[in-house]
Amino acid sequence: MRYMNKKDPIKTYDARWEVSDFDDSEVLRLFEATFGYARLIKVDTLVFARDARLGCARVMEIGIEAAIKAGFRVIACFDPVSTPLSYFIAMQTAGNHPNTMGLSITASHNPKQYIGIKYTVPGIEAIGYDCGPLGGLTKVKQLYHDNSYVQSYVGGGSLHIIEHPAEEYIRYTMKLAGVKPDSFRRLKLVLDTFNGSAGPELYQALTQCGVEIFPIRLVPNGDFPTGSPNPTSQNKMDPAIQLAVQKNADLVIGIDGDGDRIVFGDQKGIFSAGFVMIPILKSILEKEPRAVRQKILYDPKVNPLALSKWAELNAEPILFRNGHSQIKGHMKEIDALAGAEESGHFYHKLPIGNLQVSGENSLYTILLFLQAIHNQKEILSQVRTMQDQIYTSGEFNYHFPDDKVRDLALQSIIHFFESQKAELATQSEDGIELEGTVVYKGVHKKGGLITLEKEWYSAYVRTATNEKGIIRSYISSSDSGYGEKIKSGIVHRLVNEFGGVEVE
C-alpha cells in the first residue's frame, strides 16, 4: 500500500502535532521513518522516555513495539520524566552503547492536546530541520513522505526498562555543580512546575540542598488544569510571585511542561534570561582559567546591558540565531561553555565519562544560580536593579492577510530602523544567518567589551517559522519611554499602513 499522507509532523526543532491530527498508523509511519534514519547513521540502541502529557503513553507504546520488531536494543523509562532527565538517560546509555539515539516523547510547553518527539543522535547531539547528520529531521521528513520507502522488520530486538532514574541524575548534577547536601539552608523559594514532569525531580533535589520550598502545581498532570505549561507566557507566573510576597521568599522559579524552559524572579517579578545568566556565569567561570575568555552563545533577544556584564566576567558573548538544536550544535562546533535564549532556555557543556554533551540540564542551571546567590546574596539585588533599569517589550506578533503583505510590512519596519540610523544585521559576525534582522542603536562592541550610550535600544524582527503571515518583534532599551517610542513607531506601521492584527 502506497503511503499518501500529506500531513507533516516534522517541525523546525522536533516532531510535533495535535493528538487528533494523526491516527496510530500515521504515528507508526513517523517511527518507521525515524528508524530508517537511525539505520542510515548506524544507530543500534534507542532510548525512549516520556513526560506526563496525556498523549505520551500511546505514542511511546507504538514506538517501542515497532523498534523491537525492527531489531533495535531499546532502553525505556516508563515513568514521566523531564526532557533534561531523558537526555541524561541517553548520556548514561551511550557510555555502554555509543551508537545511541534518544527519543523524548513530549510537546514541551504546548497545550495538552499536543504531542511530539525530541531527538538526539550518537554523541547525544540534538537534531532539527537541516541540523544533524544527513540533514537531521530533513532526512526523517523525506523518509516519512517517501512512497517507495518501507521499514524492514527483522526481529531480534530487546527491551530493557530503567526505573527511578532521578536519583542518579540528581547525584550527577549536584557533583557537577559542586553543591553538597544542605548547601542552601538560608534560601527560600517558590517553585512552580505547571503540573509538568520536572516537579518531583526538582523538589527532591532542592530539598536535599536545604532549600525551603513553597511549591505550586507540583504534581505531574498531563491534563494541565491551569492551561498550557509555559512559564514565559504573560501573567503565568503571577500566582508564584504573589506567594513569594506572602512567604517572603527570596526567589521564584517556574519551569515548563517538559522541564527545559526556566524563568527566575523575585517578589517584584520575573528576570530576563540575559540577567539570569550573570549569577550562572559567576558560578561556572570562577572554575575556569581566568586568562581564557569562555565563549557564551546568546540569541538576538538577549539585551545589551546583560551582554556587557557577561563580558566584564571574562565571557565572550557570541550571537547566534534562535533554535534549540542549532544552538547546541554550534556550541559543540565552537567549544562554547554555555548559552542562553531569552525564551528561558539555558545550555551547558555537560561531561559524562568520555562524552561531552552540549545541552540542557535544568537542575544544573538552577543550582548554579542558587550557588551564586548563596555565596553573594547582593547579586540578587544587583540583578533586580538591572532589570528595573531597562525596558523590554516582550515578543509582540502581528498577522497579515498573506505573506506578500507581511513582507511589505517587514520592509517598512526595516526602513524605520534605517531612518533611526541604527545598525542592522541579518548575519552574525561569523557569517551565520540570523533568520531575521538584529538592530542596535547606541550599542558599541570593541575588543570583547560592550559599551552603551545613555540612550540605546536593540530589536529583533523576523517572520514566523511555522505560521503564515506573521511578523514577530522584540525590543529592549535603556528606559521605558524610549522603548515605548520605538515600539509605537513599529506598531503604527504594522497596523495603520498594512492592517496588521495583533496575535499571541
C-alpha positions as CSV (number, residue, x, y, z in Angstrom):
1,M,0.0,0.0,0.0
2,R,1.4,3.3,-1.1
3,Y,1.7,6.0,1.6
4,M,-0.1,9.1,0.6
5,N,-0.4,11.3,3.7
6,K,0.3,14.9,3.0
7,K,0.2,16.0,6.7
8,D,3.6,16.6,8.2
9,P,4.6,16.2,11.9
10,I,8.2,17.4,11.3
11,K,8.8,20.9,12.6
12,T,11.9,23.1,12.9
13,Y,13.3,21.6,16.2
14,D,11.3,18.4,16.7
15,A,8.3,16.4,15.6
16,R,5.0,17.9,17.0
17,W,1.3,17.5,16.2
18,E,-2.1,17.6,17.8
19,V,-3.2,14.2,19.0
20,S,-6.4,14.2,16.9
21,D,-4.4,15.0,13.7
22,F,-2.7,11.7,13.4
23,D,-4.0,8.1,13.9
24,D,-1.9,5.2,15.1
25,S,-0.9,4.2,11.5
26,E,0.4,7.8,10.9
27,V,2.4,7.7,14.2
28,L,3.8,4.4,13.2
29,R,4.9,5.8,9.9
30,L,6.8,8.6,11.7
31,F,8.6,5.9,13.8
32,E,9.3,3.9,10.7
33,A,10.9,7.0,9.1
34,T,12.8,7.6,12.3
35,F,14.2,4.1,12.4
36,G,15.1,4.3,8.7
37,Y,17.1,7.4,9.5
38,A,18.6,5.6,12.6
39,R,19.9,2.8,10.4
40,L,21.5,5.3,8.0
41,I,23.5,6.8,10.8
42,K,24.4,3.4,12.3
43,V,22.3,3.6,15.4
44,D,21.8,0.3,17.2
45,T,20.3,1.5,20.6
46,L,17.2,3.6,21.2
47,V,16.4,5.3,24.5
48,F,12.6,6.1,25.0
49,A,11.4,8.5,27.7
50,R,8.2,10.5,28.1
51,D,6.8,13.3,30.1
52,A,3.4,13.5,31.8
53,R,1.2,14.7,29.0
54,L,-1.8,12.6,28.1
55,G,-0.8,11.6,24.6
56,C,2.6,10.2,25.5
57,A,1.7,6.7,26.6
58,R,0.2,5.6,23.3
59,V,2.9,7.2,21.2
60,M,5.6,5.5,23.3
61,E,3.9,2.1,23.1
62,I,3.7,2.3,19.3
63,G,7.3,3.4,19.0
64,I,8.7,0.7,21.4
65,E,6.8,-2.1,19.7
66,A,8.0,-1.1,16.3
67,A,11.6,-0.6,17.5
68,I,11.8,-4.1,18.9
69,K,10.4,-5.6,15.7
70,A,12.9,-3.6,13.7
71,G,15.7,-5.2,15.7
72,F,16.9,-2.3,17.9
73,R,18.1,-2.6,21.5
74,V,15.5,-0.5,23.4
75,I,16.1,1.2,26.8
76,A,12.9,2.7,28.2
77,C,11.8,4.7,31.1
78,F,8.0,4.4,31.6
79,D,7.8,6.9,34.4
80,P,7.1,10.6,33.4
81,V,10.4,12.5,33.5
82,S,11.7,15.8,32.3
83,T,13.4,16.2,28.9
84,P,16.7,17.0,30.6
85,L,16.5,13.8,32.6
86,S,15.7,11.9,29.4
87,Y,18.9,13.3,27.9
88,F,20.8,12.2,31.0
89,I,19.4,8.6,30.5
90,A,20.7,8.7,26.9
91,M,24.1,10.1,28.1
92,Q,24.4,7.2,30.5
93,T,23.3,4.6,27.9
94,A,25.9,6.0,25.4
95,G,28.7,5.0,27.8
96,N,28.0,1.3,27.0
97,H,26.3,1.8,23.7
98,P,27.9,4.7,21.8
99,N,25.5,4.4,18.8
100,T,22.5,5.6,20.8
101,M,19.6,7.6,19.6
102,G,17.3,9.3,22.2
103,L,13.6,9.8,21.6
104,S,11.9,12.1,24.2
105,I,8.2,12.0,23.8
106,T,6.8,15.4,24.8
107,A,5.3,18.6,23.4
108,S,7.2,20.9,25.7
109,H,5.2,24.0,26.7
110,N,2.3,23.4,24.2
111,P,-1.3,22.9,25.4
112,K,-2.5,19.5,26.5
113,Q,-3.8,18.4,23.0
114,Y,-0.3,18.4,21.5
115,I,2.3,15.6,21.4
116,G,5.7,15.2,19.8
117,I,9.2,13.8,19.8
118,K,12.6,15.4,20.5
119,Y,15.6,13.6,19.0
120,T,19.2,13.1,19.9
121,V,21.7,11.1,17.8
122,P,25.0,9.4,18.7
123,G,27.1,11.8,20.8
124,I,23.7,12.8,22.3
125,E,23.6,15.7,19.9
126,A,20.2,17.3,19.3
127,I,18.9,17.4,15.7
128,G,16.5,19.7,14.0
129,Y,15.4,20.6,10.5
130,D,18.6,20.9,8.4
131,C,20.6,20.3,11.6
132,G,22.4,17.0,12.3
133,P,23.8,14.0,10.3
134,L,22.3,13.7,6.8
135,G,20.3,16.9,7.5
136,G,18.7,15.6,10.7
137,L,14.9,16.0,10.7
138,T,15.0,16.9,7.0
139,K,16.0,13.3,6.3
140,V,13.3,11.9,8.6
141,K,10.8,14.1,6.8
142,Q,11.9,12.8,3.4
143,L,11.6,9.2,4.5
144,Y,8.2,9.9,6.1
145,H,6.8,11.1,2.7
146,D,8.7,8.7,0.5
147,N,6.1,6.4,-1.1
148,S,8.8,3.8,-2.0
149,Y,10.3,3.6,1.5
150,V,9.2,0.6,3.6
151,Q,10.6,-0.2,7.0
152,S,12.1,-3.7,7.3
153,Y,11.1,-5.7,10.4
154,V,13.9,-8.1,11.1
155,G,13.1,-9.1,14.7
156,G,15.7,-9.7,17.3
157,G,15.2,-6.5,19.2
158,S,15.2,-6.3,23.0
159,L,13.6,-4.2,25.8
160,H,15.3,-3.0,29.0
161,I,13.4,-0.9,31.5
162,I,15.0,1.8,33.6
163,E,13.4,2.6,37.0
164,H,13.9,5.6,39.3
165,P,16.5,7.4,37.2
166,A,16.1,10.7,39.0
167,E,18.3,9.8,42.0
168,E,21.4,9.2,39.8
169,Y,20.6,12.3,37.8
170,I,20.4,14.4,41.0
171,R,23.7,13.0,42.3
172,Y,25.4,13.6,38.9
173,T,24.2,17.2,38.7
174,M,25.0,18.2,42.3
175,K,28.5,16.9,41.8
176,L,28.9,18.7,38.5
177,A,27.7,21.9,40.1
178,G,29.9,21.4,43.2
179,V,26.9,21.6,45.5
180,K,26.7,19.4,48.6
181,P,23.6,18.4,50.6
182,D,22.2,21.2,52.8
183,S,24.3,23.9,51.0
184,F,21.5,26.3,50.6
185,R,19.8,26.3,54.0
186,R,19.1,30.0,54.1
187,L,17.3,30.2,50.8
188,K,13.6,30.2,50.4
189,L,11.9,29.9,47.0
190,V,8.6,29.4,45.3
191,L,8.7,26.5,42.8
192,D,6.0,26.5,40.1
193,T,6.3,23.4,37.8
194,F,3.0,23.9,36.0
195,N,2.0,20.2,36.6
196,G,4.8,19.1,34.4
197,S,7.2,16.3,34.8
198,A,10.1,18.2,36.3
199,G,8.3,18.9,39.6
200,P,9.2,15.8,41.6
201,E,12.9,15.8,40.4
202,L,13.4,19.4,41.3
203,Y,11.6,19.2,44.6
204,Q,13.7,16.2,45.6
205,A,17.0,17.8,44.6
206,L,16.4,21.2,46.0
207,T,15.1,19.7,49.3
208,Q,18.4,17.8,49.5
209,C,20.2,21.0,49.1
210,G,18.5,22.5,52.1
211,V,16.2,25.0,50.2
212,E,12.9,25.8,51.9
213,I,10.4,25.3,49.0
214,F,6.9,26.6,48.6
215,P,5.5,24.5,45.7
216,I,2.8,25.4,43.2
217,R,1.4,23.0,40.6
218,L,3.9,20.3,41.7
219,V,2.0,17.1,40.8
220,P,2.5,15.9,37.2
221,N,-0.8,16.1,35.4
222,G,-1.0,15.8,31.7
223,D,-4.4,17.5,31.6
224,F,-2.6,20.7,32.6
225,P,-5.7,22.1,34.5
226,T,-4.5,25.7,34.6
227,G,-3.7,25.8,30.9
228,S,-0.6,25.4,28.7
229,P,2.5,24.8,30.9
230,N,4.5,27.8,29.7
231,P,6.1,30.0,32.5
232,T,7.1,32.6,29.9
233,S,3.5,33.4,28.8
234,Q,2.1,36.7,30.0
235,N,0.9,36.6,33.7
236,K,1.5,32.9,34.0
237,M,3.9,33.4,36.9
238,D,1.7,35.8,38.8
239,P,0.5,33.2,41.4
240,A,4.1,32.3,42.2
241,I,5.1,36.0,42.6
242,Q,2.1,36.6,44.9
243,L,3.0,33.5,47.0
244,A,6.6,34.8,47.2
245,V,5.4,38.0,48.7
246,Q,3.2,36.1,51.2
247,K,6.0,33.8,52.3
248,N,8.8,36.4,52.0
249,A,10.6,34.1,49.7
250,D,14.0,35.0,48.1
251,L,13.2,33.7,44.7
252,V,10.6,32.3,42.3
253,I,11.4,29.6,39.7
254,G,9.0,28.5,37.0
255,I,9.5,25.6,34.6
256,D,7.6,24.3,31.6
257,G,5.8,21.1,31.0
258,D,8.8,19.0,30.0
259,G,11.3,20.9,32.2
260,D,13.7,22.5,29.8
261,R,12.4,26.1,29.9
262,I,13.0,28.1,33.1
263,V,12.2,31.5,34.4
264,F,13.7,33.1,37.5
265,G,12.4,36.0,39.5
266,D,11.7,37.6,42.9
267,Q,8.9,39.2,44.8
268,K,8.7,42.0,42.2
269,G,8.6,39.9,39.1
270,I,10.5,37.9,36.5
271,F,14.0,38.5,35.3
272,S,15.2,38.5,31.7
273,A,17.2,35.4,30.8
274,G,20.2,37.6,30.0
275,F,20.3,38.9,33.6
276,V,19.8,35.4,35.0
277,M,23.0,34.3,33.2
278,I,25.1,36.7,35.3
279,P,24.9,34.7,38.5
280,I,25.2,31.5,36.5
281,L,28.3,32.7,34.8
282,K,29.8,33.8,38.1
283,S,29.4,30.2,39.3
284,I,30.9,28.5,36.3
285,L,33.6,31.0,35.2
286,E,35.3,31.0,38.6
287,K,36.1,27.4,38.0
288,E,37.7,28.2,34.6
289,P,41.2,29.6,33.9
290,R,41.0,33.3,34.2
291,A,43.2,34.1,31.2
292,V,40.8,32.3,28.9
293,R,37.7,34.1,27.7
294,Q,35.0,31.5,27.5
295,K,32.6,31.6,24.6
296,I,28.9,32.0,25.6
297,L,26.2,31.9,23.0
298,Y,23.2,34.2,23.1
299,D,20.1,34.7,20.9
300,P,19.1,38.0,19.3
301,K,16.7,38.9,22.1
302,V,19.2,39.0,24.9
303,N,19.6,42.7,26.0
304,P,22.9,44.5,25.5
305,L,23.2,45.6,29.2
306,A,23.3,41.9,30.2
307,L,25.8,41.2,27.5
308,S,28.1,44.0,28.8
309,K,28.0,42.4,32.2
310,W,28.8,38.9,30.7
311,A,31.9,40.5,29.0
312,E,33.0,42.0,32.3
313,L,33.0,38.5,33.8
314,N,35.6,37.4,31.1
315,A,33.0,35.8,28.9
316,E,32.9,36.2,25.1
317,P,29.3,36.7,24.1
318,I,28.6,35.2,20.7
319,L,25.5,36.0,18.8
320,F,23.6,33.1,17.2
321,R,20.1,32.6,15.8
322,N,17.1,31.2,17.7
323,G,16.9,27.4,17.6
324,H,17.4,24.9,20.3
325,S,19.0,22.1,18.2
326,Q,21.0,24.6,16.2
327,I,22.4,26.4,19.2
328,K,23.5,23.2,20.8
329,G,25.2,22.1,17.6
330,H,27.0,25.4,17.3
331,M,28.1,25.2,20.9
332,K,29.8,22.0,20.2
333,E,31.3,23.2,17.0
334,I,33.0,26.3,18.6
335,D,33.5,24.7,22.0
336,A,31.3,27.2,23.9
337,L,30.9,26.7,27.6
338,A,27.2,27.8,27.8
339,G,24.4,29.6,26.1
340,A,21.1,31.3,26.7
341,E,17.9,32.2,24.9
342,E,15.6,34.9,26.1
343,S,12.8,32.3,25.9
344,G,14.1,30.7,29.0
345,H,16.4,28.0,27.6
346,F,19.9,27.6,29.1
347,Y,22.6,25.4,27.7
348,H,25.8,23.9,29.2
349,K,28.8,21.8,28.4
350,L,27.9,18.6,30.2
351,P,30.7,16.0,30.7
352,I,29.9,12.3,31.5
353,G,32.6,9.7,31.2
354,N,34.4,10.3,27.9
355,L,31.5,12.2,26.5
356,Q,31.0,16.0,26.3
357,V,27.4,16.9,25.6
358,S,26.2,20.4,24.8
359,G,22.6,20.6,26.1
360,E,20.1,21.3,28.8
361,N,20.2,20.3,32.4
362,S,17.7,22.5,34.2
363,L,18.7,21.3,37.6
364,Y,22.3,22.3,36.9
365,T,21.1,25.7,35.7
366,I,19.1,26.2,38.9
367,L,22.0,25.0,41.2
368,L,24.5,27.4,39.5
369,F,22.1,30.3,40.0
370,L,21.4,29.4,43.7
371,Q,25.1,28.9,44.3
372,A,26.0,32.4,43.2
373,I,23.1,33.9,45.2
374,H,24.0,31.9,48.3
375,N,27.7,32.9,48.1
376,Q,27.0,36.6,47.4
377,K,23.4,37.5,48.2
378,E,23.7,41.0,47.0
379,I,23.9,39.6,43.4
380,L,20.1,39.2,43.6
381,S,19.6,42.8,44.3
382,Q,22.0,43.8,41.5
383,V,20.0,41.7,39.1
384,R,16.8,43.3,40.2
385,T,18.4,46.8,39.8
386,M,19.4,46.0,36.3
387,Q,16.0,44.5,35.5
388,D,14.3,47.7,36.7
389,Q,16.7,49.9,34.8
390,I,15.8,48.7,31.3
391,Y,12.7,48.2,29.2
392,T,11.8,45.0,27.5
393,S,8.7,44.8,25.3
394,G,8.2,41.0,25.3
395,E,7.6,39.5,21.9
396,F,4.7,41.2,20.1
397,N,3.3,39.5,17.0
398,Y,1.1,40.8,14.1
399,H,-0.7,38.8,11.5
400,F,-1.3,39.9,7.9
401,P,-3.7,38.6,5.1
402,D,-0.9,36.9,3.2
403,D,2.9,36.6,3.1
404,K,3.1,39.3,0.4
405,V,1.6,42.0,2.7
406,R,3.7,40.6,5.6
407,D,6.9,41.1,3.6
408,L,5.9,44.7,2.7
409,A,5.2,45.4,6.4
410,L,8.6,43.9,7.4
411,Q,10.3,46.1,4.8
412,S,8.6,49.2,6.2
413,I,9.9,48.3,9.7
414,I,13.4,47.9,8.3
415,H,13.1,51.4,6.7
416,F,12.0,52.8,10.1
417,F,15.2,51.4,11.8
418,E,17.3,52.7,8.9
419,S,15.8,56.2,9.4
420,Q,16.9,56.0,13.0
421,K,20.5,55.4,11.8
422,A,20.5,52.1,13.7
423,E,23.0,49.3,12.9
424,L,21.2,46.4,11.2
425,A,22.5,42.8,10.7
426,T,21.0,39.6,9.2
427,Q,24.1,37.6,9.8
428,S,26.3,37.0,12.8
429,E,29.9,38.2,12.8
430,D,30.8,34.6,11.8
431,G,28.5,34.9,8.7
432,I,25.7,32.7,10.1
433,E,22.2,33.6,9.0
434,L,20.1,35.0,11.9
435,E,16.8,34.2,10.3
436,G,15.7,37.8,11.0
437,T,17.1,41.3,11.4
438,V,19.0,42.3,14.6
439,V,19.0,46.0,15.3
440,Y,21.3,48.1,17.6
441,K,21.3,51.8,18.3
442,G,23.7,53.3,20.9
443,V,25.4,49.9,21.4
444,H,29.2,49.6,20.7
445,K,31.3,46.4,20.6
446,K,35.1,46.6,20.7
447,G,37.8,44.3,22.0
448,G,35.4,41.9,23.5
449,L,33.7,44.6,25.6
450,I,30.3,46.2,25.1
451,T,29.6,49.8,25.9
452,L,26.3,51.6,25.9
453,E,25.3,55.2,25.3
454,K,22.9,56.9,27.7
455,E,20.0,56.1,25.3
456,W,20.2,52.7,23.5
457,Y,17.9,50.1,22.1
458,S,18.1,46.7,20.5
459,A,15.5,44.9,18.5
460,Y,14.9,41.6,16.6
461,V,12.3,41.3,13.9
462,R,11.5,38.3,11.8
463,T,8.8,36.3,10.1
464,A,7.3,33.3,11.9
465,T,9.0,30.0,11.1
466,N,5.9,27.7,11.1
467,E,3.0,30.1,10.6
468,K,1.9,32.1,7.6
469,G,1.6,35.9,7.5
470,I,3.1,36.7,10.9
471,I,5.9,39.2,12.0
472,R,7.5,38.7,15.4
473,S,9.2,41.6,17.1
474,Y,11.1,42.2,20.3
475,I,12.7,45.4,21.8
476,S,14.9,46.1,24.8
477,S,16.1,49.7,25.6
478,S,17.7,51.9,28.1
479,D,14.3,53.1,29.6
480,S,10.6,52.6,29.1
481,G,9.9,55.9,27.5
482,Y,12.5,55.3,24.8
483,G,11.5,51.7,24.3
484,E,7.8,52.5,24.0
485,K,8.6,55.2,21.5
486,I,10.4,52.7,19.3
487,K,7.6,50.1,19.7
488,S,4.9,52.7,18.8
489,G,6.8,53.5,15.6
490,I,6.8,49.8,14.6
491,V,3.2,49.1,15.6
492,H,2.0,52.3,13.8
493,R,3.4,50.9,10.5
494,L,2.2,47.4,11.1
495,V,-1.4,48.4,11.9
496,N,-2.1,51.7,10.2
497,E,-0.2,51.0,7.0
498,F,-0.7,47.3,6.5
499,G,-3.7,46.3,8.6
500,G,-1.8,44.0,10.9
501,V,-3.8,42.3,13.7
502,E,-2.1,41.5,17.0
503,V,-2.0,37.8,17.9
504,E,-0.3,35.7,20.6
